[in-house]
Amino acid sequence: LLENLPAYMVKNIKVYERDDPYRKTLQKPLAMNVVLKKQYAEGWISNLEIAGGTNERYLDRIFGLRFTDHSRLSLFGNINNINDNRKPGESGEWQPGDVFNGRQRTQKAGLDFYVEDLEDTWNFNTTNEVNHAITHQESLTHHTTFLPDNNVYQKSDNWQKSSNTHWSTENTFILMSGGKNKLVKPVRTEIKAGMTYHTYQNSQISRLAEMTIPFDSLPSSLSLQQIIDATPESYWMAHLLHGSRGAMSAYGYQLHADGVVRNTIRNIRHNTDYIESEINWDYQKQNTVLYQQNNITYSTAPTDYRHQYSRTPCSTNNFGALLRYNYFIGKGWITPELSYQHRYHSNDRSLFQLQQLDYWDKDFSHALTELPSTRDSLLMASDARNSYYSSTYDNEFRFKVNFQGRFAFKGLLINYNVNLPLELVHTKLYYQRGIMDEDVNRNTCFINPNGELNIFGKKNTQYRIRYQQKTTAPSLIYRLDITDDVDPLNIRLNNSDLKNTTSYQGEFQFNKYNLPHQGFLSSYLSYQIVQNALAMGFLYDPQTGVRTTRPDNVNGNWNIY
């Protein structure tokens, strides 16, 4: 909000290290306190921008702020077609990552409200936004696959339109209670709850051709559609592996709600120890309805026309709890932590191949979103081999001990932070696909230590050493014998022999401060080694251009810089 705050209202600005009595930390974060002049401690601020430009470009933004000593209410609106999706108070400078591909029309509005009591024992903050955006994207892509005998060249163009509406609310309530000290209360309770609802509707038209000769060797007057529609008399037909044209339409929604309740109790054992507890939850529900038409022409195989209709509802339900005790040992802390996390995810795909119906024309004569007139006719087009239902359950128990502190040794100041976690995870997968009915279980045990050591010398020097280890298990679905050929040009296989992937990363950094002329010297060395990295390899059919993808473990991945 500072960019909307006039300078004449500011008395002074203070920057200081923030000491949070409910969190232990060796490196205190910085905080900024903007003090207003007394006569401006309560009032309104408003800002209105209206702009227009060439090519029918426009930008309209409005902002209003009502503030007192203990409350703040802000409203904003933003309507434009220049790919601007910011809200007031964010960075005024555009970064390269803020500009995305395509052309977007945005309608965005929001309300933020903050209030605290006079004694600063509780506060409430809510952020609410609604955003509607329509995006147009057009792309032309060239892709080369390098093969031992002969390279393969691919050219595609794509037109896409998407309409998205997004509602969101985030709410936080903090309460400090207990004790007679008005400045620091021994009990701190924080409640966070949020919800988002997203609706979307997308459409797409695409064309693609893959050849054994570069496209720039063809006449420039030859369009991509003419290449795809090659006939046996076309001289480039001998070099065309396949050509395709397709259309897609999809719509759906996504609901997401999450929250957390955190409690911190201080003043335990001579006012040095404290206990932290947490309960969290996360719920997601999504459904997508998809229509696809695709016509693939091969030079050595019959034409493959597909008119697909699918429904893919899915849901996620997670909850967990954590308990942590911070034990003070004079110059640091020992913190044992115990946590439990339950995760559930279900996915359901019902796929229908409408071109399998005897009366369904094998071309684009049917509308993209057209369906059979009866339910029985639709069920006759069911693709049982590529339809599935899966549900995954994860129960994770985690025990971790953290050692953190600082001490002096022969004129050196040494900070250390070491984590020793133990993770026990039980995973269960239930999977149905065609005649397949599988129930798979797995128990895993991970120990992933990590730590950091900082040494500060006498002559403004610093040595920093950091180590991190991470082990992950592949998805249980990879264990199943599945062939997914929904996309006939990209067939996916599984691999039941996959192993766990482990990453080892170490860093060393040296800094020297206060050199002559405000100089600063820094050197940095980092290495990373990945064991059994998960990679997606593919086999390429040089006759048809079909790629068959299969996951596998690879070794030899390392980085040093």
Phi, psi and omega in degrees: 000353185296328183291346175256010182257114180298146183294330184291346180274346187269128175276307175199167179233128181244134175242128185211165174281127184269125179255107180269112182293348183257005178222136175269137179201144178268334178245104186285137179286155178273146177227151180240130180244115179264112182262123180270155174295150189304318183289348179248015182288349178215132180166197182239147169228135178221154181212135181226130178233132175226124183218148176220157182210190179289166180056033176060033177276144180211158177210122177230121180225142178224144182216138176220139182224128173245126184221150172225188179295334187229016179205160178207130178231125180229143178231145177209158174216149183213116178233123182197168173230035181241028177062034179255112180242024181279168172238157181300144179098345175278179185302134178282344181266136176280130174259156181305325181290345181282341182264116183254171182287151176093185177242132186230137170254127187237137170231113189223140178213154181203162178221127175240139179219134177225137178213145176221157180278169186293332182265004177059041176260346175208156174209155181225135181224133178226139178232125184227134182218151169226136186218128175237128184222139174241123186239136174244132179225136174229134183220148174232122189235137171245135184222136179239129173256119183271116181243159183299320185269315184203132179290156179239139187240135183233139178226135181214151170231154189213135174237131184219141174229133180225143177234122184230135174236130189228123173247140179211149173217136176229129186227138180224130176235129181236131181230126173253128187215169176085155175077168180259350179285119182285339183275318183231116177266143184287341183240127178236125179242129180234127180239123177239136178214135180216159178209141175228146175225127188230127173244147184213153176213120186235148173220151186206143172232131185220155174221148183208142174222143179230129188225166178265001176234152179297147180291333180286355174275351176270159177301139181295339180283351182277118182278165179296323179294322178294324177295317181294321183276030182298146176250166179304336179279346181290130186292339179271359182299327181292341181257355183272117176282310175198156173223146183216151171222141185209168178219150182217143173218133182216148173212158180176191181214163175216128178244132182221126176226135179214165180189167179206144174238120181241139177232137175231127179243118182257188176060042176253136178054078177063032175063023180249329183265161173204158183246138175237137176226155184209140170233129182227156178212155181207128181227133178223143176218135185213148175213133179231132173251126189232132173243135179219138170235134182212132178237117183247125179253122178255152176279336183237012181213161180296157177295139181245108178253133179225134174237105189248146174226132182216153173234130183228075173285145176210158180211153179225137180219111182237146170207156183199171180214152182216144175223129185223134177241124181260109185256118182276133184240026176101303179237021179176195183227149164245123187235099170281143184220135178233130182219156177225137179223127175249130180230132178229133179219130176238145182219133184226123177236120174251114186246136180233129178259095187293333181292349178284344178291138185299324184270002183272122181296140183268052177205194183269022181289334177274143176297150185303318184264015180282139179233160175303154187284341181236156179293323180297322178294321178295319181294332177294339180265008183295134176260086185295330183290334180246009172259146183203164170226133179222147173221135183235133177241131174237130172237113186244125173250131185226128175239129184223142173240127179248131175246123184215137179176188179211150177203162179256142180211112178051048177082002179255143173257122187242124174250139179223151178209111185233133178241131177237090183263149172234122183242127174242120186233127172251124183238135179231132180238128172246126190221129175235131179202113183059235178272359180279133177218098189243145175228108188241137179235152178209137173244130180230151177228122182239138170235109185237082180289151174207155182192167181215139179231126177241127180240121180254121182269182183286326188258050176056044178244154179219134174243130182233125179236131183222139178225139180216139179228138182217127177241132179229149179258144179291160179299142179296337180297331179297341179285341187275148179276090186234137170240115182253111181238036176302317173263108186295342179270347181223094182267136183245132177243167176250176181214112183280354184259016181292145180249168176294147178256130180235131179246131176244126183226132178228148181222144172225132182222138177237131179232142174227127187253170172054044172284166179305145179061040178059036182282161181213130181241132181216138174229148189215136177223130182222146174223152177214130178235130180245123179258130181057048178297143179276122181230148178254104177263162180217152172258136185249129176268108184290348180276324184243343184081014180281134177253128177250112187262140180213132179285151178203162175267138177229149176239164181104003178275120177207154179225135172225125179207000000 
